[in-house]
Amino acid sequence: MGLKLYFDKGKEEATTRRTPGARPLFDKGNRLMLITHRTARYTETEEIQLALQGGCSWVQLRMKEGLDDDNVREAVRLCEQVDGRDVVLCVDDHPEIALRQGANACHLGKLDMPVDQAWKLVDANLDPGRVFYVGATANTFEDIRVAVSRGASYIGLGPFRFTGTKKNLSPILGLDGYREIIARCEDSGIDIPIFAIGGITLEDVGALMETGITGLAVSGAIVNEPDPAEATRRFLEEINKY
Protein backbone atom coordinates (compact mmCIF):
# COMPACT_ATOMS: atom_id res chain seq x y z
CA MET A 1 0.00 0.00 0.00
CA GLY A 2 1.03 3.64 -0.20
CA LEU A 3 2.77 4.12 3.17
CA LYS A 4 6.49 4.64 2.78
CA LEU A 5 7.65 5.64 6.28
CA TYR A 6 7.08 4.55 9.80
CA PHE A 7 7.51 6.29 13.08
CA ASP A 8 9.27 4.46 15.86
CA LYS A 9 7.57 4.24 19.26
CA GLY A 10 5.59 7.45 18.87
CA LYS A 11 8.53 9.63 17.84
CA GLU A 12 8.25 11.81 14.78
CA GLU A 13 11.58 10.83 13.23
CA ALA A 14 11.13 8.60 10.19
CA THR A 15 12.99 5.31 10.44
CA THR A 16 14.23 3.09 7.66
CA ARG A 17 13.54 -0.25 9.25
CA ARG A 18 10.37 -1.61 10.83
CA THR A 19 10.70 -2.65 14.46
CA PRO A 20 8.24 -4.14 16.97
CA GLY A 21 6.41 -1.27 18.57
CA ALA A 22 6.66 0.95 15.49
CA ARG A 23 3.79 3.44 15.61
CA PRO A 24 1.98 5.60 13.11
CA LEU A 25 2.24 9.34 13.45
CA PHE A 26 -1.38 10.19 14.24
CA ASP A 27 -2.45 13.60 13.02
CA LYS A 28 -5.64 15.31 11.93
CA GLY A 29 -6.13 12.91 9.04
CA ASN A 30 -6.14 9.57 10.82
CA ARG A 31 -7.49 9.99 14.34
CA LEU A 32 -10.76 8.36 13.30
CA MET A 33 -10.79 4.60 12.76
CA LEU A 34 -13.77 3.09 10.99
CA ILE A 35 -14.52 -0.45 12.17
CA THR A 36 -16.68 -2.32 9.69
CA HIS A 37 -19.85 -4.06 10.82
CA ARG A 38 -22.19 -5.50 8.22
CA THR A 39 -25.71 -4.09 8.27
CA ALA A 40 -28.89 -4.85 6.36
CA ARG A 41 -28.02 -1.93 4.10
CA TYR A 42 -24.25 -2.08 3.59
CA THR A 43 -21.59 -4.76 3.23
CA GLU A 44 -18.18 -4.27 4.79
CA THR A 45 -16.76 -3.34 1.38
CA GLU A 46 -19.42 -0.70 0.85
CA GLU A 47 -18.80 0.72 4.31
CA ILE A 48 -15.10 1.07 3.51
CA GLN A 49 -15.88 2.87 0.26
CA LEU A 50 -18.22 5.31 1.99
CA ALA A 51 -15.85 6.02 4.88
CA LEU A 52 -13.02 6.70 2.43
CA GLN A 53 -15.28 9.10 0.56
CA GLY A 54 -15.86 10.88 3.87
CA GLY A 55 -12.12 11.36 4.42
CA CYS A 56 -11.29 8.45 6.73
CA SER A 57 -7.65 7.37 6.56
CA TRP A 58 -7.76 4.40 8.92
CA VAL A 59 -10.02 1.42 8.29
CA GLN A 60 -10.28 -1.75 10.35
CA LEU A 61 -11.83 -4.64 8.46
CA ARG A 62 -13.73 -6.61 11.06
CA MET A 63 -15.67 -9.69 9.95
CA LYS A 64 -16.19 -12.05 12.86
CA GLU A 65 -17.47 -14.69 10.46
CA GLY A 66 -16.34 -15.40 6.94
CA LEU A 67 -13.19 -13.29 6.63
CA ASP A 68 -10.97 -14.66 3.88
CA ASP A 69 -8.22 -13.59 1.47
CA ASP A 70 -10.71 -12.26 -1.06
CA ASN A 71 -12.27 -9.86 1.47
CA VAL A 72 -8.91 -8.45 2.46
CA ARG A 73 -7.66 -8.24 -1.12
CA GLU A 74 -10.67 -6.16 -2.12
CA ALA A 75 -10.28 -3.87 0.91
CA VAL A 76 -6.61 -3.35 0.06
CA ARG A 77 -7.57 -2.46 -3.51
CA LEU A 78 -10.04 0.16 -2.33
CA CYS A 79 -7.56 1.75 0.06
CA GLU A 80 -4.84 1.87 -2.57
CA GLN A 81 -7.11 3.80 -4.93
CA VAL A 82 -7.45 6.79 -2.61
CA ASP A 83 -5.65 9.81 -4.07
CA GLY A 84 -3.92 12.47 -2.02
CA ARG A 85 -3.59 10.66 1.31
CA ASP A 86 -2.23 7.43 2.73
CA VAL A 87 -4.77 4.99 4.13
CA VAL A 88 -4.01 2.34 6.73
CA LEU A 89 -5.98 -0.87 6.29
CA CYS A 90 -6.06 -2.89 9.49
CA VAL A 91 -7.36 -6.47 9.57
CA ASP A 92 -9.03 -7.62 12.77
CA ASP A 93 -7.86 -10.92 14.33
CA HIS A 94 -6.05 -12.38 11.27
CA PRO A 95 -2.42 -11.24 10.93
CA GLU A 96 -1.61 -14.06 8.48
CA ILE A 97 -4.24 -12.92 5.97
CA ALA A 98 -3.30 -9.28 6.51
CA LEU A 99 0.32 -10.01 5.65
CA ARG A 100 -0.54 -12.27 2.73
CA GLN A 101 -2.81 -9.75 1.04
CA GLY A 102 -0.86 -6.53 1.59
CA ALA A 103 -2.72 -4.85 4.45
CA ASN A 104 -0.49 -2.70 6.62
CA ALA A 105 -1.84 -3.41 10.11
CA CYS A 106 -3.63 -6.00 12.20
CA HIS A 107 -5.60 -5.62 15.40
CA LEU A 108 -5.56 -8.28 18.11
CA GLY A 109 -8.16 -8.79 20.84
CA LYS A 110 -7.32 -9.91 24.35
CA LEU A 111 -8.04 -13.56 23.44
CA ASP A 112 -6.25 -13.46 20.06
CA MET A 113 -2.62 -14.11 19.21
CA PRO A 114 -0.23 -12.24 21.55
CA VAL A 115 1.26 -9.07 20.09
CA ASP A 116 4.87 -10.28 20.29
CA GLN A 117 3.95 -13.47 18.43
CA ALA A 118 2.31 -11.39 15.71
CA TRP A 119 5.52 -9.40 15.30
CA LYS A 120 7.41 -12.64 14.74
CA LEU A 121 5.02 -13.42 11.90
CA VAL A 122 5.54 -9.95 10.47
CA ASP A 123 9.32 -10.24 10.57
CA ALA A 124 9.21 -13.70 8.99
CA ASN A 125 6.90 -12.71 6.15
CA LEU A 126 7.48 -9.05 5.31
CA ASP A 127 10.46 -7.12 4.01
CA PRO A 128 11.91 -4.94 6.81
CA GLY A 129 11.33 -1.85 4.68
CA ARG A 130 7.56 -2.38 4.59
CA VAL A 131 5.22 -0.59 6.95
CA PHE A 132 3.17 -2.71 9.35
CA TYR A 133 1.52 -2.01 12.69
CA VAL A 134 0.10 -4.32 15.35
CA GLY A 135 -2.67 -2.92 17.54
CA ALA A 136 -4.04 -4.40 20.75
CA THR A 137 -7.32 -4.27 22.68
CA ALA A 138 -7.27 -3.16 26.31
CA ASN A 139 -9.78 -2.65 29.11
CA THR A 140 -7.42 -1.79 31.98
CA PHE A 141 -4.11 -0.05 32.62
CA GLU A 142 -2.51 -3.45 33.16
CA ASP A 143 -3.71 -4.56 29.71
CA ILE A 144 -1.99 -1.52 28.23
CA ARG A 145 1.22 -2.12 30.15
CA VAL A 146 1.43 -5.71 28.90
CA ALA A 147 0.59 -4.73 25.31
CA VAL A 148 3.29 -2.06 25.32
CA SER A 149 5.84 -4.53 26.70
CA ARG A 150 5.03 -6.84 23.79
CA GLY A 151 5.42 -4.16 21.15
CA ALA A 152 1.91 -2.86 20.43
CA SER A 153 1.71 0.00 17.95
CA TYR A 154 -1.47 1.48 19.40
CA ILE A 155 -4.24 0.56 21.83
CA GLY A 156 -8.00 0.26 21.34
CA LEU A 157 -9.28 1.00 24.85
CA GLY A 158 -12.87 0.27 25.75
CA PRO A 159 -15.70 -0.18 25.79
CA PHE A 160 -16.82 3.37 26.43
CA ARG A 161 -20.42 2.18 26.80
CA PHE A 162 -22.50 -0.83 25.81
CA THR A 163 -22.36 -1.70 22.13
CA GLY A 164 -24.27 -4.34 20.21
CA THR A 165 -21.53 -4.66 17.57
CA LYS A 166 -19.26 -6.70 19.85
CA LYS A 167 -19.94 -9.84 21.85
CA ASN A 168 -18.50 -10.65 25.29
CA LEU A 169 -17.92 -7.05 26.33
CA SER A 170 -15.38 -6.17 28.98
CA PRO A 171 -16.50 -3.87 31.83
CA ILE A 172 -17.77 -0.48 30.68
CA LEU A 173 -15.25 2.34 31.24
CA GLY A 174 -17.17 5.58 30.82
CA LEU A 175 -15.39 8.93 30.90
CA ASP A 176 -14.05 8.40 34.41
CA GLY A 177 -12.44 5.14 33.35
CA TYR A 178 -10.61 6.83 30.48
CA ARG A 179 -9.44 9.68 32.67
CA GLU A 180 -8.07 7.30 35.29
CA ILE A 181 -6.28 5.04 32.80
CA ILE A 182 -4.81 7.93 30.79
CA ALA A 183 -3.54 9.49 34.02
CA ARG A 184 -1.88 6.21 35.06
CA CYS A 185 -0.24 5.93 31.65
CA GLU A 186 1.14 9.46 31.99
CA ASP A 187 2.40 8.77 35.50
CA SER A 188 4.13 5.61 34.25
CA GLY A 189 5.70 7.24 31.21
CA ILE A 190 3.57 5.24 28.75
CA ASP A 191 2.88 7.38 25.69
CA ILE A 192 1.37 4.85 23.28
CA PRO A 193 -1.49 6.12 21.06
CA ILE A 194 -4.83 5.20 22.63
CA PHE A 195 -8.15 5.07 20.80
CA ALA A 196 -11.50 4.99 22.57
CA ILE A 197 -13.96 2.40 21.30
CA GLY A 198 -17.40 1.09 22.12
CA GLY A 199 -20.78 2.67 21.49
CA ILE A 200 -19.36 6.11 20.68
CA THR A 201 -21.67 8.71 19.13
CA LEU A 202 -20.93 12.09 17.58
CA GLU A 203 -22.12 13.80 20.76
CA ASP A 204 -19.42 11.99 22.76
CA VAL A 205 -16.47 13.29 20.76
CA GLY A 206 -15.62 16.40 22.78
CA ALA A 207 -15.78 14.81 26.22
CA LEU A 208 -13.76 11.80 25.10
CA MET A 209 -11.05 13.80 23.36
CA GLU A 210 -10.67 15.93 26.49
CA THR A 211 -9.66 12.83 28.47
CA GLY A 212 -6.36 12.84 26.55
CA ILE A 213 -6.97 9.96 24.15
CA THR A 214 -5.45 10.03 20.67
CA GLY A 215 -8.60 9.36 18.67
CA LEU A 216 -11.79 7.39 18.26
CA ALA A 217 -12.71 4.01 16.77
CA VAL A 218 -16.29 4.10 15.52
CA SER A 219 -18.62 1.59 13.93
CA GLY A 220 -22.37 1.86 14.47
CA ALA A 221 -22.54 5.66 14.60
CA ILE A 222 -21.20 5.69 11.04
CA VAL A 223 -22.38 2.53 9.32
CA ASN A 224 -25.95 2.78 10.66
CA GLU A 225 -26.39 6.34 9.40
CA PRO A 226 -28.35 7.02 6.19
CA ASP A 227 -25.22 8.68 4.74
CA PRO A 228 -22.08 7.05 6.22
CA ALA A 229 -19.77 9.28 4.17
CA GLU A 230 -21.32 12.42 5.67
CA ALA A 231 -21.27 10.84 9.14
CA THR A 232 -17.55 10.21 8.67
CA ARG A 233 -16.97 13.83 7.71
CA ARG A 234 -18.83 15.03 10.80
CA PHE A 235 -16.75 12.81 13.10
CA LEU A 236 -13.51 14.02 11.56
CA GLU A 237 -14.57 17.63 11.88
CA GLU A 238 -15.34 17.19 15.58
CA ILE A 239 -12.21 15.17 16.36
CA ASN A 240 -9.99 17.71 14.63
CA LYS A 241 -11.15 20.47 16.95
CA TYR A 242 -8.88 18.88 19.58
N, C-alpha and C positions, 0 to 999 in steps of 0.2 A: 504494500500500500504506500501512500505518498509520504509518510513520515521519514525524515532523513536524520534526525538528531534525537538523542535522549538527554535527559537531565538526571544527574546522579544524586539520589537521596535528597531530593527537594532543592538542590542548589541550581542556580541559573546557568552555570557554566556547561556548555555543550561538551559531551564526552565522545570519544571515538569508539568505545567498546561497551557493549551491554554488560551490566553486572547485576546480580541479584540485588533487589532493592531499588533499581533504577526507577525514577518517578517522572511522570509527565510534568511539564511546567503548566500549571493550571492558570488560565487567565480569563478574560471576559468572554472568550469564545467557547470554552469547554467546561464551564462549571455547572452545566446541566447535563445529566446522563438520562437518556431515554432508556427505559427497560421495557422490552416488548412483552405484550400479554394479549394473546389472541382474543378477539371479541366476535360477536355475531356479525359485526359490520366490516372489520378489517382483519386481514392476516398479518402475521409478523412482518412479512416483506412490505406490505402496504404501509404499515406503521412506520417502518424505517424510512421509506420514501417520503412520507408526509413530515416526519420530524426533520429530515434533512432539508426539505423545502422551507421549514420554519427556522432554519439556522443552527440546528443542533450539530455539534461536532464530536459527540461521544454517544455511541449507541451500544447497548448491551443486548445481545440476542439471547433471550431466555425462552426456551421451549422445554418445559419439564417432561413432555412426552413427544417423541418423534424427531428429535434433533438428529440430523445426519449431515454428511458432507455436502449434499446438494443445497441444503438450507444455508449453510455457512458460505458456500461458494457464491450463491446469489447475493447474500448480504455484503460480502466483500466487493462484488462487482458494483453494487449500488454506491457504496462508500467511496470507491475509487473514481467514480464518475463526477464527484462533486468538484466544481471549479472554484478556485480562489481560497480554499482553506483545507487544512488537513483534518481528516476524520479518523478517530479511533474506533475500530470495531472490536468489541469485547464479547467473547463467547462465555456464557454461563456454564459452569460445571465440567466442561469438556476440553481440557487443554490440548489433548491429542488432535482433535478435529480442528481446533483453532490453529494449531501449528501447521497441520497438513494443508489447510485451505488458504492460508495467507492472512488470517486475522492478526491483529497486533496486540491483543490482550486477552486474558481470561480472568474470570471471577470465580472464586472458590468459596463455598459456604462452609460453615463450621463442621459439617459432617462429610465434606468432600476431601479430595486429596490435599495433604498438607502443602503449604506454600513452598517450603524448601524442596519438596519432592517435585513440584511443578517446575521449579527452576532447573532442576537436573534434566527434566525432559526438554526444556527450552534449550539448554546448552548442548544437549546431544543432537538436537534436530534443526537448529537454526544457526545460520552464520552469525558470528559475534558482532558484525556490523549492522544487523537488522534490529529494528526497534521491537521490543515486546515488554508488556507489563503484566504483573500478576497481582490482582486485587483480592482482598479478603473481607469476609463478613465478620462483624463484631457486635456484641451486645453489652459488653462491659469493658472497663479499663484493662482488666487482665487479658481479655481477648486481644485487645490492641497491642499490648506489650508483647504477647507471644507472636502475633502476626509480624510485628516489626522485627523481632529477633530472627524470624525465618525469612525475612527479605521481602515483605509485602510492598507493593508500589503505592497502594492507596487503601483506604478502609471504607467500606460501606457500613455505617453505624446505624442500627435501628432495632426494632421499628419505632418510629415516632409515635404512631397510634395504630389501632387495629386496621388491617388491610385484608381484603378478601382475595388479593392476587397471590398470596403466599400461604402455604400450609405450615403447620407446626411453628407458629410464631414464638419468638423469644419474648421475655417480659417487655411490656411497653415502657419506653423511656420518657416521653414527654419533654418539654423544654427544660425542666429542672435536671433531668437525666443527662441531656446534652451539655448543659452548663457544668455540671459536676465532672463529667468525663473529660471535657475539653480542659478544664482547670487542672485536673490531675495529669493530663498529658503535658501541659505547659510546665507544671512543677517538676515533672520528671525529665524534661528536656526532649520529649517526643514531639517531633514536628511533622509527622506524616500527614499528607492530605486526607481529610475525613469528609465523607459525604453522608448527609442524612438521608434516610430512606424509610418508607412505610406509611402509606396513607396520606401523603403530603398533598395539600391543595395550594392553589395560587395565593390564597389569603394567609397561608402559613409562612410565606417566603421571608418576609421582613424579620419576624421574631426568630426564625431558625438561623438566618444568616447572622443575626446579632449575637448568637451564642459563640461565634468564632469558627464555625465549620467552614470548609472550603467551598462546598457546593451542595447540590441536591440531586438525588436520583428519583425519578418520577415515572410512574406507569399510568395508573388509572386516570389521573387528572389530566392526562393528555390523550390517551388512546380512547377514552370513553366520551370525549368531547365531539360535537358535530363536525368541528373543523380542527383536527389535531395539529395541522401546520400553524394555524393562528394561535392555538393554545401554547404551542412551543415558543412562538415569538413572545407571547405575553410572559411566560416564565423567564425567558432570557432577559427581557427588559427589566423585570423585577429583581432578578438575581444581580444584574450588573449595576444596580444602584448601590451595591455594597462592596 
